[in-house]
Amino acid sequence: MTRVLVLNGPNLGRLGSREPEVYGSASYADLVDAGARWGAELGLEVEVRQTDDESVLVSWLHEAVDARVHVVLNPAAFTHYSYALRDAAAQVTSGGLTLVEVHLSNPYAREAFRRTSVIGAVATGTIAGFGFESYELALRAVASRR
């Protein structure tokens, strides 16, 4: 079975309580459950993780490269400025693995600073603006490329 790490950056552990008008009312636990369900439907083994720590997220990307695991990545605030995360993400795609950048909201419909992604240029693709469905669409993209 194809493994996929669904990695989430800062503040995404607060889903459901953090700005529900932007990020929705579903919780992080709901995302974990949905990820497992979508994975099972697509024949993927999905593991959902979240951290507020940039170095942990970089380590998880290194783990994905070493274990040959595809990645769905919501870098959250790190999207806009983390070159360390960008370089780790580049290792995933340059190693022939799929990395889909996801965002719950549409960054282009929000503040100007959110319109820059240092991850997008090294990602296989980006899906944004569909709430939790962004993750489902990303997993479908991974499943279609294996």
Secondary structure, 3 states (H helix, E strand, C coil): CEEEEEEECCCHHHCCCCCHHHHCCCCHHHHHHHHHHHHHHHCEEEEEEECCCHHHHHHHHHHHHHHCCEEEEECHHHHHCCHHHHHHHHHHHHCCCCEEEEECCCHHHCCHHHHCCCCCCCCCEEEECCCCHHHHHHHHHHHHHC
